[in-house]
Amino acid sequence: MRNKVRALREERNWTQQELADQLGVSRQTVNAIETEKYDPSLPLALKLAKLFAQSVEKMFIP
Amino acid sequence: MTANVFTREHAIAKRRFAWGIGLYLVIIVGGSYALNHLNPRPGWLAPAIAIAAAVPAIYSILVGQATTRRHEGVERDILYRSTSVAFFATMAFSLSTAVFDSFVRGTAPHPWWFYTVGMLTWLVSALVMRRQLR
């Protein structure tokens, strides 16, 4: 699934590790989401949406 | 590496897992030594050692599984997928050896083979999945 996680993270000048720390996941998980190799679970997608103040529908494009 | 909730809890879980496995090995090695050297050997000793060894082993497995299950992320995904692959590989190996043994008696492999096939499949599939998601 396509997503805007990398763009949103880079807008804020966060590293993958910094984003991972805020989400409580590993850096590998953030990387896998950004490279679209891994679709996050609904709770994690909601956490991402809340953190970036976006709706899930805007962040993840099926 | 920065310590966040995920890395901190995983480090604690890894330590607990290692303690459990360490204790398991100590009980197994000590128990085997006692069983080999006691004469007469009490009948209840072997089952008691087996039960005592199973407790830390089960504890370790449960700690590892519970920690990974609690956390979001690729690690949980890899755990579920690799466990599933290992389960089906072990089933396929068991089935084929059982079928073969029912046609040609005495060809069943040693039980360690089933364990090895399952663990190796688990390890290899987890490594492959981790590489794919890196």
N, CA and C atoms of all chains as a GROMACS GRO file, in nm:
protein
  588
    1MET      N    1   0.085  -0.120   0.000
    1MET     CA    2   0.000   0.000   0.000
    1MET      C    3   0.088   0.125   0.000
    2ARG      N    4   0.056   0.219  -0.090
    2ARG     CA    5   0.137   0.343  -0.095
    2ARG      C    6   0.107   0.427   0.029
    3ASN      N    7   0.207   0.504   0.070
    3ASN     CA    8   0.185   0.592   0.187
    3ASN      C    9   0.276   0.715   0.181
    4LYS      N   10   0.244   0.811   0.267
    4LYS     CA   11   0.320   0.938   0.267
    4LYS      C   12   0.408   0.951   0.391
    5VAL      N   13   0.440   0.840   0.453
    5VAL     CA   14   0.513   0.846   0.580
    5VAL      C   15   0.650   0.911   0.562
    6ARG      N   16   0.723   0.869   0.457
    6ARG     CA   17   0.858   0.925   0.438
    6ARG      C   18   0.852   1.076   0.416
    7ALA      N   19   0.760   1.119   0.330
    7ALA     CA   20   0.748   1.262   0.300
    7ALA      C   21   0.715   1.341   0.426
    8LEU      N   22   0.622   1.291   0.503
    8LEU     CA   23   0.581   1.360   0.626
    8LEU      C   24   0.694   1.363   0.729
    9ARG      N   25   0.768   1.253   0.735
    9ARG     CA   26   0.880   1.248   0.831
    9ARG      C   27   0.989   1.347   0.790
   10GLU      N   28   1.019   1.349   0.660
   10GLU     CA   29   1.125   1.438   0.612
   10GLU      C   30   1.087   1.586   0.625
   11GLU      N   31   0.957   1.613   0.612
   11GLU     CA   32   0.909   1.752   0.632
   11GLU      C   33   0.945   1.801   0.772
   12ARG      N   34   0.943   1.709   0.867
   12ARG     CA   35   0.970   1.745   1.007
   12ARG      C   36   1.116   1.725   1.046
   13ASN      N   37   1.196   1.684   0.949
   13ASN     CA   38   1.340   1.658   0.974
   13ASN      C   39   1.365   1.554   1.083
   14TRP      N   40   1.280   1.452   1.086
   14TRP     CA   41   1.299   1.345   1.182
   14TRP      C   42   1.376   1.232   1.115
   15THR      N   43   1.456   1.163   1.193
   15THR     CA   44   1.521   1.042   1.140
   15THR      C   45   1.421   0.926   1.158
   16GLN      N   46   1.451   0.816   1.092
   16GLN     CA   47   1.364   0.698   1.109
   16GLN      C   48   1.364   0.654   1.255
   17GLN      N   49   1.481   0.665   1.319
   17GLN     CA   50   1.490   0.623   1.459
   17GLN      C   51   1.405   0.713   1.549
   18GLU      N   52   1.405   0.842   1.520
   18GLU     CA   53   1.325   0.936   1.602
   18GLU      C   54   1.176   0.905   1.587
   19LEU      N   55   1.137   0.878   1.464
   19LEU     CA   56   0.996   0.843   1.443
   19LEU      C   57   0.962   0.711   1.513
   20ALA      N   58   1.054   0.615   1.502
   20ALA     CA   59   1.034   0.484   1.566
   20ALA      C   60   1.020   0.501   1.718
   21ASP      N   61   1.100   0.588   1.775
   21ASP     CA   62   1.095   0.612   1.920
   21ASP      C   63   0.959   0.667   1.961
   22GLN      N   64   0.906   0.757   1.879
   22GLN     CA   65   0.777   0.817   1.913
   22GLN      C   66   0.662   0.718   1.898
   23LEU      N   67   0.682   0.624   1.805
   23LEU     CA   68   0.576   0.525   1.782
   23LEU      C   69   0.591   0.403   1.874
   24GLY      N   70   0.710   0.386   1.931
   24GLY     CA   71   0.736   0.268   2.014
   24GLY      C   72   0.755   0.142   1.930
   25VAL      N   73   0.817   0.160   1.812
   25VAL     CA   74   0.847   0.044   1.726
   25VAL      C   75   0.996   0.048   1.692
   26SER      N   76   1.041  -0.053   1.616
   26SER     CA   77   1.182  -0.054   1.577
   26SER      C   78   1.203   0.034   1.454
   27ARG      N   79   1.328   0.075   1.431
   27ARG     CA   80   1.359   0.154   1.311
   27ARG      C   81   1.330   0.073   1.185
   28GLN      N   82   1.353  -0.058   1.194
   28GLN     CA   83   1.326  -0.146   1.079
   28GLN      C   84   1.179  -0.141   1.038
   29THR      N   85   1.092  -0.128   1.139
   29THR     CA   86   0.949  -0.121   1.109
   29THR      C   87   0.917   0.007   1.032
   30VAL      N   88   0.976   0.120   1.076
   30VAL     CA   89   0.952   0.247   1.006
   30VAL      C   90   1.003   0.237   0.863
   31ASN      N   91   1.123   0.180   0.849
   31ASN     CA   92   1.181   0.165   0.715
   31ASN      C   93   1.093   0.077   0.626
   32ALA      N   94   1.043  -0.033   0.681
   32ALA     CA   95   0.960  -0.125   0.602
   32ALA      C   96   0.829  -0.059   0.562
   33ILE      N   97   0.775   0.029   0.648
   33ILE     CA   98   0.651   0.100   0.613
   33ILE      C   99   0.681   0.200   0.500
   34GLU      N  100   0.790   0.274   0.516
   34GLU     CA  101   0.824   0.377   0.416
   34GLU      C  102   0.854   0.317   0.279
   35THR      N  103   0.918   0.201   0.279
   35THR     CA  104   0.951   0.138   0.150
   35THR      C  105   0.835   0.052   0.099
   36GLU      N  106   0.725   0.058   0.171
   36GLU     CA  107   0.599  -0.010   0.133
   36GLU      C  108   0.614  -0.161   0.123
   37LYS      N  109   0.702  -0.214   0.209
   37LYS     CA  110   0.717  -0.359   0.215
   37LYS      C  111   0.630  -0.417   0.326
   38TYR      N  112   0.581  -0.331   0.410
   38TYR     CA  113   0.503  -0.375   0.526
   38TYR      C  114   0.388  -0.279   0.550
   39ASP      N  115   0.267  -0.334   0.556
   39ASP     CA  116   0.150  -0.253   0.587
   39ASP      C  117   0.128  -0.254   0.738
   40PRO      N  118   0.127  -0.136   0.800
   40PRO     CA  119   0.110  -0.135   0.946
   40PRO      C  120  -0.028  -0.182   0.987
   41SER      N  121  -0.039  -0.228   1.110
   41SER     CA  122  -0.170  -0.268   1.163
   41SER      C  123  -0.253  -0.142   1.184
   42LEU      N  124  -0.381  -0.159   1.206
   42LEU     CA  125  -0.469  -0.043   1.224
   42LEU      C  126  -0.426   0.043   1.345
   43PRO      N  127  -0.394  -0.017   1.462
   43PRO     CA  128  -0.348   0.069   1.573
   43PRO      C  129  -0.223   0.150   1.538
   44LEU      N  130  -0.130   0.088   1.464
   44LEU     CA  131  -0.007   0.160   1.428
   44LEU      C  132  -0.036   0.269   1.325
   45ALA      N  133  -0.124   0.240   1.230
   45ALA     CA  134  -0.162   0.341   1.131
   45ALA      C  135  -0.231   0.459   1.200
   46LEU      N  136  -0.313   0.431   1.299
   46LEU     CA  137  -0.381   0.538   1.374
   46LEU      C  138  -0.280   0.621   1.453
   47LYS      N  139  -0.180   0.554   1.509
   47LYS     CA  140  -0.075   0.625   1.583
   47LYS      C  141   0.000   0.720   1.489
   48LEU      N  142   0.032   0.668   1.369
   48LEU     CA  143   0.103   0.750   1.270
   48LEU      C  144   0.019   0.871   1.230
   49ALA      N  145  -0.109   0.845   1.206
   49ALA     CA  146  -0.199   0.953   1.165
   49ALA      C  147  -0.208   1.059   1.274
   50LYS      N  148  -0.217   1.015   1.398
   50LYS     CA  149  -0.226   1.109   1.510
   50LYS      C  150  -0.098   1.191   1.523
   51LEU      N  151   0.014   1.122   1.507
   51LEU     CA  152   0.145   1.188   1.522
   51LEU      C  153   0.165   1.295   1.414
   52PHE      N  154   0.122   1.265   1.292
   52PHE     CA  155   0.139   1.360   1.182
   52PHE      C  156   0.017   1.451   1.162
   53ALA      N  157  -0.080   1.438   1.250
   53ALA     CA  158  -0.205   1.517   1.244
   53ALA      C  159  -0.269   1.507   1.106
   54GLN      N  160  -0.281   1.384   1.058
   54GLN     CA  161  -0.342   1.357   0.927
   54GLN      C  162  -0.449   1.249   0.945
   55SER      N  163  -0.534   1.236   0.845
   55SER     CA  164  -0.628   1.124   0.852
   55SER      C  165  -0.560   1.001   0.791
   56VAL      N  166  -0.602   0.885   0.836
   56VAL     CA  167  -0.542   0.760   0.784
   56VAL      C  168  -0.563   0.751   0.632
   57GLU      N  169  -0.680   0.794   0.586
   57GLU     CA  170  -0.711   0.786   0.443
   57GLU      C  171  -0.616   0.871   0.360
   58LYS      N  172  -0.571   0.982   0.416
   58LYS     CA  173  -0.479   1.070   0.343
   58LYS      C  174  -0.336   1.016   0.345
   59MET      N  175  -0.303   0.947   0.453
   59MET     CA  176  -0.167   0.896   0.464
   59MET      C  177  -0.144   0.768   0.386
   60PHE      N  178  -0.247   0.683   0.382
   60PHE     CA  179  -0.234   0.553   0.315
   60PHE      C  180  -0.328   0.547   0.196
   61ILE      N  181  -0.267   0.522   0.079
   61ILE     CA  182  -0.346   0.520  -0.044
   61ILE      C  183  -0.351   0.376  -0.096
   62PRO      N  184  -0.469   0.315  -0.096
   62PRO     CA  185  -0.475   0.174  -0.142
   62PRO      C  186  -0.450   0.159  -0.292
   63MET      N  187   2.235   0.259   1.957
   63MET     CA  188   2.092   0.263   1.923
   63MET      C  189   2.014   0.330   2.036
   64THR      N  190   1.920   0.416   2.000
   64THR     CA  191   1.837   0.483   2.100
   64THR      C  192   1.747   0.381   2.168
   65ALA      N  193   1.725   0.401   2.298
   65ALA     CA  194   1.636   0.309   2.370
   65ALA      C  195   1.496   0.368   2.372
   66ASN      N  196   1.403   0.303   2.307
   66ASN     CA  197   1.263   0.342   2.320
   66ASN      C  198   1.188   0.228   2.388
   67VAL      N  199   1.056   0.241   2.397
   67VAL     CA  200   0.977   0.138   2.465
   67VAL      C  201   1.005   0.001   2.403
   68PHE      N  202   1.011   0.000   2.272
   68PHE     CA  203   1.029  -0.126   2.199
   68PHE      C  204   1.163  -0.191   2.232
   69THR      N  205   1.272  -0.114   2.214
   69THR     CA  206   1.405  -0.173   2.235
   69THR      C  207   1.428  -0.208   2.382
   70ARG      N  208   1.375  -0.125   2.472
   70ARG     CA  209   1.392  -0.152   2.615
   70ARG      C  210   1.323  -0.282   2.655
   71GLU      N  211   1.198  -0.295   2.614
   71GLU     CA  212   1.123  -0.416   2.652
   71GLU      C  213   1.181  -0.541   2.586
   72HIS      N  214   1.233  -0.523   2.464
   72HIS     CA  215   1.293  -0.638   2.397
   72HIS      C  216   1.422  -0.681   2.465
   73ALA      N  217   1.497  -0.582   2.514
   73ALA     CA  218   1.621  -0.615   2.585
   73ALA      C  219   1.589  -0.692   2.714
   74ILE      N  220   1.485  -0.647   2.786
   74ILE     CA  221   1.445  -0.715   2.910
   74ILE      C  222   1.399  -0.858   2.877
   75ALA      N  223   1.318  -0.870   2.770
   75ALA     CA  224   1.267  -1.001   2.732
   75ALA      C  225   1.380  -1.095   2.692
   76LYS      N  226   1.480  -1.040   2.620
   76LYS     CA  227   1.594  -1.122   2.577
   76LYS      C  228   1.670  -1.174   2.700
   77ARG      N  229   1.688  -1.088   2.800
   77ARG     CA  230   1.757  -1.129   2.922
   77ARG      C  231   1.680  -1.240   2.994
   78ARG      N  232   1.549  -1.220   3.006
   78ARG     CA  233   1.466  -1.321   3.073
   78ARG      C  234   1.469  -1.454   2.996
   79PHE      N  235   1.464  -1.441   2.864
   79PHE     CA  236   1.468  -1.560   2.779
   79PHE      C  237   1.599  -1.635   2.801
   80ALA      N  238   1.709  -1.560   2.804
   80ALA     CA  239   1.841  -1.622   2.823
   80ALA      C  240   1.851  -1.690   2.960
   81TRP      N  241   1.797  -1.625   3.063
   81TRP     CA  242   1.797  -1.686   3.197
   81TRP      C  243   1.719  -1.817   3.198
   82GLY      N  244   1.604  -1.815   3.136
   82GLY     CA  245   1.519  -1.935   3.129
   82GLY      C  246   1.589  -2.049   3.059
   83ILE      N  247   1.649  -2.018   2.944
   83ILE     CA  248   1.718  -2.122   2.866
   83ILE      C  249   1.841  -2.171   2.942
   84GLY      N  250   1.910  -2.078   3.008
   84GLY     CA  251   2.029  -2.115   3.088
   84GLY      C  252   1.991  -2.211   3.199
   85LEU      N  253   1.883  -2.178   3.269
   85LEU     CA  254   1.836  -2.264   3.378
   85LEU      C  255   1.794  -2.401   3.326
   86TYR      N  256   1.728  -2.398   3.210
   86TYR     CA  257   1.686  -2.523   3.145
   86TYR      C  258   1.807  -2.613   3.118
   87LEU      N  259   1.913  -2.554   3.062
   87LEU     CA  260   2.033  -2.632   3.031
   87LEU      C  261   2.100  -2.685   3.157
   88VAL      N  262   2.102  -2.601   3.261
   88VAL     CA  263   2.164  -2.643   3.388
   88VAL      C  264   2.088  -2.764   3.445
   89ILE      N  265   1.955  -2.757   3.442
   89ILE     CA  266   1.874  -2.867   3.496
   89ILE      C  267   1.894  -2.994   3.414
   90ILE      N  268   1.896  -2.977   3.280
   90ILE     CA  269   1.912  -3.094   3.193
   90ILE      C  270   2.051  -3.159   3.213
   91VAL      N  271   2.156  -3.074   3.213
   91VAL     CA  272   2.292  -3.128   3.228
   91VAL      C  273   2.310  -3.188   3.368
   92GLY      N  274   2.267  -3.113   3.471
   92GLY     CA  275   2.279  -3.162   3.609
   92GLY      C  276   2.196  -3.287   3.631
   93GLY      N  277   2.076  -3.286   3.577
   93GLY     CA  278   1.986  -3.402   3.589
   93GLY      C  279   2.042  -3.526   3.522
   94SER      N  280   2.098  -3.505   3.403
   94SER     CA  281   2.158  -3.619   3.330
   94SER      C  282   2.275  -3.676   3.408
   95TYR      N  283   2.354  -3.585   3.466
   95TYR     CA  284   2.470  -3.629   3.545
   95TYR      C  285   2.422  -3.711   3.665
   96ALA      N  286   2.320  -3.659   3.734
   96ALA     CA  287   2.267  -3.728   3.852
   96ALA      C  288   2.211  -3.865   3.814
   97LEU      N  289   2.136  -3.870   3.704
   97LEU     CA  290   2.076  -3.997   3.662
   97LEU      C  291   2.182  -4.100   3.624
   98ASN      N  292   2.291  -4.052   3.566
   98ASN     CA  293   2.397  -4.144   3.525
   98ASN      C  294   2.479  -4.196   3.642
   99HIS      N  295   2.483  -4.118   3.750
   99HIS     CA  296   2.573  -4.154   3.860
   99HIS      C  297   2.502  -4.211   3.984
  100LEU      N  298   2.370  -4.200   3.988
  100LEU     CA  299   2.299  -4.251   4.106
  100LEU      C  300   2.272  -4.400   4.092
  101ASN      N  301   2.306  -4.474   4.194
  101ASN     CA  302   2.282  -4.618   4.192
  101ASN      C  303   2.246  -4.664   4.334
  102PRO      N  304   2.125  -4.704   4.363
  102PRO     CA  305   2.010  -4.720   4.273
  102PRO      C  306   1.948  -4.584   4.237
  103ARG      N  307   1.891  -4.578   4.118
  103ARG     CA  308   1.830  -4.456   4.070
  103ARG      C  309   1.681  -4.454   4.108
  104PRO      N  310   1.636  -4.352   4.183
  104PRO     CA  311   1.494  -4.349   4.218
  104PRO      C  312   1.405  -4.331   4.094
  105GLY      N  313   1.295  -4.402   4.090
  105GLY     CA  314   1.207  -4.402   3.972
  105GLY      C  315   1.144  -4.266   3.943
  106TRP      N  316   1.127  -4.187   4.047
  106TRP     CA  317   1.058  -4.058   4.029
  106TRP      C  318   1.152  -3.948   3.978
  107LEU      N  319   1.284  -3.976   3.981
  107LEU     CA  320   1.381  -3.868   3.954
  107LEU      C  321   1.376  -3.818   3.808
  108ALA      N  322   1.373  -3.910   3.713
  108ALA     CA  323   1.374  -3.869   3.571
  108ALA      C  324   1.252  -3.783   3.537
  109PRO      N  325   1.128  -3.827   3.574
  109PRO     CA  326   1.012  -3.740   3.545
  109PRO      C  327   1.022  -3.605   3.617
  110ALA      N  328   1.077  -3.609   3.742
  110ALA     CA  329   1.088  -3.482   3.817
  110ALA      C  330   1.183  -3.386   3.747
  111ILE      N  331   1.294  -3.438   3.696
  111ILE     CA  332   1.391  -3.353   3.624
  111ILE      C  333   1.327  -3.299   3.495
  112ALA      N  334   1.255  -3.387   3.426
  112ALA     CA  335   1.190  -3.344   3.301
  112ALA      C  336   1.091  -3.231   3.327
  113ILE      N  337   1.012  -3.245   3.433
  113ILE     CA  338   0.913  -3.142   3.467
  113ILE      C  339   0.984  -3.013   3.509
  114ALA      N  340   1.087  -3.028   3.593
  114ALA     CA  341   1.161  -2.910   3.640
  114ALA      C  342   1.226  -2.837   3.523
  115ALA      N  343   1.275  -2.912   3.424
  115ALA     CA  344   1.340  -2.849   3.308
  115ALA      C  345   1.238  -2.781   3.218
  116ALA      N  346   1.118  -2.840   3.212
  116ALA     CA  347   1.015  -2.784   3.123
  116ALA      C  348   0.969  -2.646   3.170
  117VAL      N  349   0.972  -2.624   3.302
  117VAL     CA  350   0.920  -2.496   3.356
  117VAL      C  351   0.998  -2.375   3.302
  118PRO      N  352   1.132  -2.369   3.316
  118PRO     CA  353   1.202  -2.253   3.260
  118PRO      C  354   1.198  -2.246   3.107
  119ALA      N  355   1.191  -2.363   3.041
  119ALA     CA  356   1.184  -2.363   2.895
  119ALA      C  357   1.053  -2.300   2.850
  120ILE      N  358   0.943  -2.340   2.913
  120ILE     CA  359   0.812  -2.284   2.877
  120ILE      C  360   0.808  -2.135   2.912
  121TYR      N  361   0.867  -2.100   3.026
  121TYR     CA  362   0.873  -1.960   3.067
  121TYR      C  363   0.944  -1.876   2.960
  122SER      N  364   1.058  -1.926   2.911
  122SER     CA  365   1.135  -1.853   2.810
  122SER      C  366   1.053  -1.834   2.683
  123ILE      N  367   0.990  -1.940   2.640
  123ILE     CA  368   0.911  -1.932   2.516
  123ILE      C  369   0.797  -1.832   2.534
  124LEU      N  370   0.729  -1.839   2.648
  124LEU     CA  371   0.615  -1.749   2.672
  124LEU      C  372   0.660  -1.603   2.681
  125VAL      N  373   0.774  -1.580   2.746
  125VAL     CA  374   0.824  -1.441   2.757
  125VAL      C  375   0.852  -1.385   2.617
  126GLY      N  376   0.921  -1.464   2.536
  126GLY     CA  377   0.956  -1.420   2.400
  126GLY      C  378   0.832  -1.393   2.317
  127GLN      N  379   0.739  -1.486   2.323
  127GLN     CA  380   0.617  -1.472   2.242
  127GLN      C  381   0.534  -1.354   2.290
  128ALA      N  382   0.518  -1.341   2.421
  128ALA     CA  383   0.432  -1.235   2.475
  128ALA      C  384   0.488  -1.098   2.442
  129THR      N  385   0.619  -1.083   2.451
  129THR     CA  386   0.681  -0.953   2.422
  129THR      C  387   0.661  -0.916   2.276
  130THR      N  388   0.685  -1.012   2.189
  130THR     CA  389   0.670  -0.983   2.047
  130THR      C  390   0.525  -0.958   2.010
  131ARG      N  391   0.435  -1.031   2.074
  131ARG     CA  392   0.292  -1.017   2.042
  131ARG      C  393   0.240  -0.880   2.084
  132ARG      N  394   0.296  -0.829   2.195
  132ARG     CA  395   0.247  -0.702   2.249
  132ARG      C  396   0.284  -0.584   2.160
  133HIS      N  397   0.390  -0.600   2.082
  133HIS     CA  398   0.440  -0.486   2.006
  133HIS      C  399   0.401  -0.489   1.860
  134GLU      N  400   0.372  -0.371   1.809
  134GLU     CA  401   0.345  -0.355   1.666
  134GLU      C  402   0.478  -0.366   1.591
  135GLY      N  403   0.469  -0.397   1.463
  135GLY     CA  404   0.589  -0.389   1.381
  135GLY      C  405   0.624  -0.513   1.304
  136VAL      N  406   0.731  -0.500   1.226
  136VAL     CA  407   0.771  -0.611   1.139
  136VAL      C  408   0.812  -0.734   1.218
  137GLU      N  409   0.865  -0.714   1.339
  137GLU     CA  410   0.912  -0.827   1.419
  137GLU      C  411   0.798  -0.926   1.447
  138ARG      N  412   0.682  -0.870   1.480
  138ARG     CA  413   0.566  -0.955   1.508
  138ARG      C  414   0.521  -1.026   1.381
  139ASP      N  415   0.521  -0.952   1.272
  139ASP     CA  416   0.483  -1.007   1.144
  139ASP      C  417   0.576  -1.125   1.106
  140ILE      N  418   0.705  -1.102   1.125
  140ILE     CA  419   0.805  -1.206   1.093
  140ILE      C  420   0.786  -1.327   1.184
  141LEU      N  421   0.760  -1.303   1.313
  141LEU     CA  422   0.740  -1.414   1.407
  141LEU      C  423   0.622  -1.501   1.361
  142TYR      N  424   0.509  -1.436   1.330
  142TYR     CA  425   0.390  -1.512   1.290
  142TYR      C  426   0.413  -1.588   1.160
  143ARG      N  427   0.473  -1.518   1.062
  143ARG     CA  428   0.490  -1.581   0.930
  143ARG      C  429   0.592  -1.694   0.934
  144SER      N  430   0.704  -1.672   1.004
  144SER     CA  431   0.807  -1.776   1.007
  144SER      C  432   0.761  -1.897   1.089
  145THR      N  433   0.683  -1.870   1.196
  145THR     CA  434   0.630  -1.981   1.277
  145THR      C  435   0.536  -2.066   1.191
  146SER      N  436   0.456  -1.998   1.111
  146SER     CA  437   0.362  -2.068   1.024
  146SER      C  438   0.436  -2.154   0.921
  147VAL      N  439   0.541  -2.097   0.860
  147VAL     CA  440   0.620  -2.172   0.762
  147VAL      C  441   0.684  -2.295   0.829
  148ALA      N  442   0.741  -2.275   0.950
  148ALA     CA  443   0.806  -2.386   1.020
  148ALA      C  444   0.706  -2.495   1.058
  149PHE      N  445   0.587  -2.453   1.098
  149PHE     CA  446   0.483  -2.550   1.134
  149PHE      C  447   0.449  -2.638   1.014
  150PHE      N  448   0.427  -2.574   0.899
  150PHE     CA  449   0.389  -2.652   0.781
  150PHE      C  450   0.505  -2.739   0.730
  151ALA      N  451   0.627  -2.689   0.744
  151ALA     CA  452   0.744  -2.770   0.702
  151ALA      C  453   0.756  -2.894   0.790
  152THR      N  454   0.736  -2.875   0.922
  152THR     CA  455   0.743  -2.988   1.014
  152THR      C  456   0.632  -3.089   0.986
  153MET      N  457   0.513  -3.036   0.959
  153MET     CA  458   0.398  -3.123   0.926
  153MET      C  459   0.426  -3.202   0.799
  154ALA      N  460   0.478  -3.136   0.697
  154ALA     CA  461   0.506  -3.203   0.570
  154ALA      C  462   0.612  -3.310   0.589
  155PHE      N  463   0.715  -3.277   0.667
  155PHE     CA  464   0.822  -3.374   0.692
  155PHE      C  465   0.767  -3.494   0.771
  156SER      N  466   0.686  -3.466   0.874
  156SER     CA  467   0.627  -3.574   0.955
  156SER      C  468   0.538  -3.663   0.869
  157LEU      N  469   0.457  -3.599   0.786
  157LEU     CA  470   0.365  -3.675   0.702
  157LEU      C  471   0.440  -3.764   0.604
  158SER      N  472   0.540  -3.707   0.536
  158SER     CA  473   0.611  -3.786   0.435
  158SER      C  474   0.689  -3.901   0.499
  159THR      N  475   0.749  -3.876   0.617
  159THR     CA  476   0.823  -3.985   0.682
  159THR      C  477   0.727  -4.092   0.735
  160ALA      N  478   0.611  -4.047   0.785
  160ALA     CA  479   0.512  -4.144   0.837
  160ALA      C  480   0.458  -4.230   0.724
  161VAL      N  481   0.428  -4.167   0.611
  161VAL     CA  482   0.376  -4.242   0.495
  161VAL      C  483   0.483  -4.340   0.446
  162PHE      N  484   0.604  -4.291   0.434
  162PHE     CA  485   0.714  -4.375   0.387
  162PHE      C  486   0.735  -4.493   0.481
  163ASP      N  487   0.729  -4.466   0.612
  163ASP     CA  488   0.751  -4.571   0.711
  163ASP      C  489   0.640  -4.675   0.709
  164SER      N  490   0.518  -4.632   0.671
  164SER     CA  491   0.409  -4.729   0.667
  164SER      C  492   0.422  -4.823   0.547
  165PHE      N  493   0.497  -4.780   0.445
  165PHE     CA  494   0.522  -4.869   0.329
  165PHE      C  495   0.648  -4.952   0.350
  166VAL      N  496   0.750  -4.889   0.406
  166VAL     CA  497   0.878  -4.960   0.429
  166VAL      C  498   0.909  -4.947   0.578
  167ARG      N  499   0.881  -5.052   0.653
  167ARG     CA  500   0.898  -5.050   0.799
  167ARG      C  501   1.044  -5.021   0.840
  168GLY      N  502   1.057  -4.942   0.944
  168GLY     CA  503   1.191  -4.918   1.001
  168GLY      C  504   1.266  -4.803   0.937
  169THR      N  505   1.196  -4.721   0.858
  169THR     CA  506   1.266  -4.609   0.794
  169THR      C  507   1.244  -4.477   0.868
  170ALA      N  508   1.163  -4.481   0.976
  170ALA     CA  509   1.133  -4.355   1.048
  170ALA      C  510   1.262  -4.297   1.106
  171PRO      N  511   1.285  -4.166   1.083
  171PRO     CA  512   1.408  -4.106   1.136
  171PRO      C  513   1.400  -4.083   1.286
  172HIS      N  514   1.514  -4.054   1.344
  172HIS     CA  515   1.520  -4.025   1.487
  172HIS      C  516   1.438  -3.898   1.515
  173PRO      N  517   1.370  -3.891   1.632
  173PRO     CA  518   1.288  -3.771   1.662
  173PRO      C  519   1.364  -3.638   1.653
  174TRP      N  520   1.494  -3.640   1.673
  174TRP     CA  521   1.572  -3.515   1.661
  174TRP      C  522   1.560  -3.454   1.522
  175TRP      N  523   1.538  -3.540   1.423
  175TRP     CA  524   1.524  -3.490   1.286
  175TRP      C  525   1.405  -3.396   1.273
  176PHE      N  526   1.294  -3.431   1.338
  176PHE     CA  527   1.173  -3.347   1.328
  176PHE      C  528   1.197  -3.211   1.392
  177TYR      N  529   1.263  -3.216   1.508
  177TYR     CA  530   1.296  -3.092   1.578
  177TYR      C  531   1.389  -3.006   1.491
  178THR      N  532   1.490  -3.069   1.433
  178THR     CA  533   1.589  -2.996   1.353
  178THR      C  534   1.524  -2.933   1.230
  179VAL      N  535   1.439  -3.010   1.164
  179VAL     CA  536   1.371  -2.957   1.045
  179VAL      C  537   1.287  -2.836   1.084
  180GLY      N  538   1.211  -2.848   1.193
  180GLY     CA  539   1.126  -2.737   1.238
  180GLY      C  540   1.206  -2.614   1.275
  181MET      N  541   1.311  -2.633   1.355
  181MET     CA  542   1.390  -2.519   1.402
  181MET      C  543   1.467  -2.454   1.288
  182LEU      N  544   1.524  -2.536   1.202
  182LEU     CA  545   1.601  -2.479   1.089
  182LEU      C  546   1.509  -2.402   0.995
  183THR      N  547   1.392  -2.459   0.968
  183THR     CA  548   1.298  -2.389   0.881
  183THR      C  549   1.256  -2.256   0.943
  184TRP      N  550   1.234  -2.259   1.073
  184TRP     CA  551   1.195  -2.137   1.145
  184TRP      C  552   1.305  -2.031   1.133
  185LEU      N  553   1.427  -2.075   1.160
  185LEU     CA  554   1.542  -1.984   1.157
  185LEU      C  555   1.564  -1.926   1.017
  186VAL      N  556   1.567  -2.015   0.918
  186VAL     CA  557   1.596  -1.970   0.781
  186VAL      C  558   1.485  -1.880   0.730
  187SER      N  559   1.359  -1.920   0.754
  187SER     CA  560   1.249  -1.836   0.703
  187SER      C  561   1.248  -1.700   0.772
  188ALA      N  562   1.278  -1.696   0.902
  188ALA     CA  563   1.283  -1.567   0.973
  188ALA      C  564   1.395  -1.480   0.917
  189LEU      N  565   1.510  -1.540   0.889
  189LEU     CA  566   1.623  -1.463   0.834
  189LEU      C  567   1.590  -1.408   0.695
  190VAL      N  568   1.528  -1.493   0.613
  190VAL     CA  569   1.491  -1.449   0.477
  190VAL      C  570   1.391  -1.334   0.484
  191MET      N  571   1.290  -1.349   0.570
  191MET     CA  572   1.188  -1.243   0.583
  191MET      C  573   1.249  -1.113   0.636
  192ARG      N  574   1.343  -1.127   0.730
  192ARG     CA  575   1.408  -1.007   0.787
  192ARG      C  576   1.488  -0.935   0.678
  193ARG      N  577   1.554  -1.012   0.594
  193ARG     CA  578   1.631  -0.951   0.484
  193ARG      C  579   1.540  -0.879   0.386
  194GLN      N  580   1.425  -0.942   0.359
  194GLN     CA  581   1.330  -0.881   0.265
  194GLN      C  582   1.276  -0.749   0.318
  195LEU      N  583   1.259  -0.740   0.448
  195LEU     CA  584   1.198  -0.620   0.506
  195LEU      C  585   1.300  -0.517   0.552
  196ARG      N  586   1.427  -0.545   0.531
  196ARG     CA  587   1.530  -0.455   0.581
  196ARG      C  588   1.534  -0.325   0.502
   0.00000   0.00000   0.00000
